[in-house]
Amino acid sequence: MIEIKGVHKSFGDLQVLKGIDLEVNSGEVVSIIGASGSGKSTLLYCINAIETINSGKIIVDGVDVHNKKTDKNKLRQNLGMVFQQWNSFPHLTVLENAALAPRIVKGFTKKEAEEIASKELNHVGLGDKLGEYPTRMSGGQQQRLAIARALAMEPAYMLFDEVTSALDPELVGEVLDTLRLLRDDGMTMICVTHEISFAKEVSDKVAFFHEGQIEEMGSPDQVLDNPQRERTQQFLSKVL
Amino acid sequence: MNLFTPLSWSDTGFILTGIWNTVFISVVAIVIGSILGLLIGFVRAESSKSLNIILGGFLDILRSVPLIIQLILFSTFIGAMGYPLDPFVAGSIILSLYTMAFMGEVFRSGFNSVPIAMIKASRSLGMTYWQTVRYVRIPIGMRAVFPSWLGVALSVIKDSALVSVIGYMELLRTAEQLISRTQQPLMILLGVGLFYFVISYPLSRYGKHVERKMEI
């Protein structure tokens, strides 16, 4: 379970998060929507401690993420993250990309790590690309590789930061299909996304961010089909 | 009696020693210079502006003072202090530092070429700071600057000829001695020039080949 309580975050004078409260239960899919600059991505970075917070608390499975004593590297093993840019390691093959972290971070042997990696790569449909170099693959394939690479650490949670935003339109579908697959596996996920119809389809909960605050939150039916707040209505009328 | 004796087969050993010494001091300087340069490049990519200004100034001196002057100053200075060094040792030290100054810049831009997003992605997988350096930043950054690295390495091989001025018997100094004995400067210098070409050219061809392979 991820508990976010009263989180504030500023970059210098700019307040990016102004008191965020959010709970994500095991097995839930939560989508975060909102305009650019509303703090959606920053929240994800704060959840796995890539960014610090100014006040409030983020607790993952009872562990206080921003406590000085918390082993951040250990914590991140449990929180897989996929970014807008896929960031595949260009010097490694697809298989090595996914096997690297299990080997060096978790201490698996090369063989064990490659077994886990190939299992996840098969799962996302890249089973026939194991020996390829990622720079030869499409953006959609590289993004699926990034998902498999995160899954190979066997995390309990997955954080997705606008994973389809940098893709050519015709490649978005295959990545969304992969996310659907994960939802069907019962993975707990937080998806920052601009794909409203996708959010409607997969989410248990949708949060609409506006200027660093959660303006409206609830089931997809509530937030996306019957938004109560004026700002949510305005945003949805622009993007739909 | 003729004062001058022409080049003969009995000179082969002498010439081979000169060639070997050139190769040896070049390899020493490239290896030590690259290792130190990697450290310097990393420190420069990571450190604050003030440390960078100090370090950058020091490297600028090494890069802008002609190597021949550095060699003479260093070996004279050390000698005057009462610690005369073997020409090979003195030459290796200066040539390595000179190489380091150039390699430091090469490697710094290598480290800077790895996007921050890539580093964040690596950290998000649970890698420690040093694991991202070892497994992500060094391999990716160093590939990016391989052509520049090779360029510096090739020029070090040629610059190693300057170590002759402090008495190290590398190829050029060997040639000078043969010239004063045989009085055939043109032929001998032509041979020496050809030798530098023979080792540099295949290396640069090989570099092109590796570069193509790494582009993938």
Interface residues (C-beta under 8 A of the other chain):
Chain A: N48 I50 N73 K74 R76 Q77 L79 G80 M81 F83 Q85 N87 F89 P90 H91 L100 A101 I104 V105 K106 Y133 T135 R136 A146 R149 A150 M153
Chain B: P115 A117 M118 K120 A121 S122 R123 S124 L125 G126 M127 T128 Q131 Y135 V136 P139 I140 R143 M214 I216
